């Protein structure tokens, strides 16, 4: 078997272990509350040692926050891969929705229930980091044929889209009706961001920029 094959097998094994740890953690969080569960108890429930647990999970909160913390970087990568002729708002929206649709529905429902009992941890959830936002803004500026330093539109579009996704995520977690898929909430929120305005050549000039 080739080295690549070995690496692929190892990657699958690691992913399987992480998935088992997450499932065990979510079950315990829902049953007893996030604060009441220790990492040792999660490791035992998942059938792994404490050492193996920390090799795959740096901290307990990462079990709940990692999918979102890494989401912004994934979205930027998806945005970069969108067709060149796609309008800036459509490209960004499609990238965000593609990210949310990459989650398995059954896994996200267990994740949602666990987040509900995580207390203040839910307030730390953000779809993006400042670095993600900066990279996305540059990509959107390229699609608009503008520069972020002199045109507010790229940064504004990215800010609004990520804010809409954050809002939709929070609404999805806290939903009281029959559970709806995450991507439905996100698509609905992002639809409010979509506008022909983002496809026009007229700039919104930053204060102090030439022509302001």
C-alpha positions in Angstrom: 0.0 0.0 0.0 1.3 3.5 -0.9 2.2 6.2 1.7 -0.8 8.2 0.5 -3.0 5.2 1.3 -1.6 5.0 4.8 -2.1 8.7 5.3 -5.7 8.4 4.1 -6.4 5.5 6.4 -4.9 7.4 9.4 -7.0 10.4 8.5 -10.1 8.3 8.4 -9.2 6.7 11.7 -8.6 10.1 13.4 -11.9 11.4 12.0 -13.7 8.4 13.4 -12.2 8.8 16.8 -13.0 12.5 16.9 -16.6 11.7 15.8 -17.0 9.2 18.6 -15.6 11.6 21.2 -18.0 14.3 19.9 -21.0 12.0 20.1 -20.2 10.9 23.6 -19.6 14.5 24.7 -22.9 15.7 23.2 -24.8 12.9 24.8 -23.3 13.7 28.3 -23.8 17.5 27.8 -27.5 17.0 27.1 -28.0 14.6 29.9 -26.1 16.5 32.6 -25.2 20.0 31.3 -21.9 21.2 29.9 -20.3 22.4 33.1 -21.1 19.1 35.0 -19.2 16.9 32.5 -15.4 16.4 32.8 -13.0 15.6 30.0 -12.2 12.3 31.8 -15.9 11.3 31.7 -16.1 12.1 28.0 -13.0 10.0 27.3 -14.4 7.1 29.2 -17.8 7.3 27.5 -16.0 7.4 24.1 -13.8 4.4 25.0 -10.5 6.3 24.7 -7.8 7.3 27.1 -7.4 10.8 28.4 -4.2 11.1 26.4 -6.0 10.1 23.2 -8.8 12.6 24.0 -6.4 15.5 24.3 -4.5 14.4 21.2 -7.8 15.0 19.2 -9.5 17.7 21.3 -7.3 20.6 22.8 -10.0 21.7 25.2 -13.6 20.7 26.2 -15.1 23.8 24.6 -13.6 22.9 21.2 -16.0 20.0 21.0 -18.8 22.6 20.6 -17.0 25.6 19.1 -14.5 24.0 16.6 -16.9 23.5 13.8 -17.7 27.2 13.8 -14.2 28.5 14.5 -12.9 26.7 11.5 -16.0 27.6 9.4 -14.8 31.0 8.3 -11.6 29.6 6.8 -13.6 27.0 4.9 -16.0 29.6 3.6 -13.1 31.7 2.3 -11.8 28.7 0.5 -15.2 27.9 -1.0 -15.5 31.6 -2.0 -12.2 31.5 -3.8 -13.3 28.4 -5.8 -16.6 30.0 -6.9 -17.0 30.6 -10.7 -15.3 33.9 -11.8 -18.4 35.2 -13.4 -20.6 34.8 -10.3 -21.8 38.2 -8.8 -20.0 39.0 -5.5 -23.1 38.6 -3.3 -24.2 35.4 -4.9 -20.7 33.9 -4.7 -20.3 34.7 -1.0 -23.8 33.5 -0.2 -23.3 30.3 -2.1 -20.0 29.7 -0.3 -21.6 30.2 3.2 -24.5 27.9 2.3 -22.2 25.2 0.9 -20.4 25.2 4.2 -23.6 24.7 6.2 -24.8 22.0 3.9 -21.5 20.0 4.5 -22.7 19.1 8.0 -24.6 15.9 8.5 -28.2 16.7 9.7 -28.3 14.1 12.5 -24.9 15.3 13.8 -25.9 18.9 13.7 -29.1 18.2 15.7 -27.1 16.6 18.5 -24.7 19.5 18.3 -27.6 22.0 18.6 -29.0 20.2 21.7 -25.5 20.3 23.3 -25.1 24.0 22.5 -28.4 24.7 24.2 -27.1 23.5 27.5 -23.6 25.1 27.2 -24.5 28.3 29.0 -22.4 31.3 28.1 -20.4 29.3 25.7 -23.0 29.9 23.0 -22.1 33.6 23.1 -18.6 32.8 21.9 -19.9 31.3 18.7 -18.8 33.3 15.6 -18.8 32.2 12.0 -15.5 34.0 11.2 -12.3 35.5 12.6 -11.0 39.0 11.7 -8.5 37.2 9.4 -11.3 35.3 7.6 -13.2 38.6 7.2 -10.1 40.3 5.7 -9.4 37.5 3.2 -13.1 37.4 2.2 -13.2 41.1 1.7 -10.2 41.0 -0.6 -11.8 38.3 -2.7 -15.0 40.2 -2.9 -13.2 43.4 -3.9 -11.5 41.4 -6.8 -15.0 40.4 -8.0 -16.2 44.0 -7.8 -13.1 45.3 -9.5 -12.5 47.6 -6.6 -10.1 48.2 -3.6 -11.2 47.6 0.0 -9.2 50.7 1.1 -11.2 53.1 -1.1 -14.5 51.3 -1.6 -16.6 50.3 1.4 -18.8 47.8 -0.5 -16.6 44.7 -0.3 -16.1 45.0 3.5 -19.8 45.9 4.0 -21.0 43.0 2.0 -18.8 40.5 3.9 -19.7 42.1 7.2 -23.5 41.8 6.5 -23.2 38.3 5.1 -21.3 36.9 8.1 -23.6 38.8 10.5 -26.6 37.2 8.8 -25.0 33.8 9.1 -24.2 34.4 12.8 -27.8 35.5 13.4 -29.2 32.5 11.6 -26.9 30.1 13.5 -28.1 31.6 16.9 -31.8 31.3 15.8 -31.2 27.7 14.7 -29.7 26.7 18.0 -32.5 28.4 20.0 -35.4 27.3 17.8 -38.5 26.2 19.8 -40.5 24.7 16.9 -40.0 21.3 15.3 -36.3 21.3 14.3 -35.4 22.7 10.9 -32.0 22.2 9.2 -29.3 24.7 9.7 -28.9 25.5 6.0 -32.6 26.6 5.8 -32.0 29.2 8.5 -28.8 30.4 6.9 -30.2 30.6 3.3 -33.2 32.6 4.5 -31.1 35.1 6.4 -28.7 35.5 3.5 -31.5 36.1 1.1 -31.9 39.5 2.8 -28.3 40.4 1.9 -28.7 39.6 -1.8 -29.1 42.7 -3.9 -28.3 44.1 -7.4 -26.6 46.9 -5.5 -23.5 44.8 -5.0 -23.2 44.3 -8.7 -23.1 47.9 -9.7 -19.9 49.7 -10.5 -20.7 52.8 -8.3 -18.5 52.8 -5.2 -19.3 53.7 -1.6 -16.2 55.8 -0.9 -14.4 55.5 2.4 -14.0 58.8 4.4 -10.6 60.4 3.5 -10.2 58.4 0.3 -9.7 60.3 -3.0 -13.0 61.5 -4.3 -14.7 61.2 -0.8 
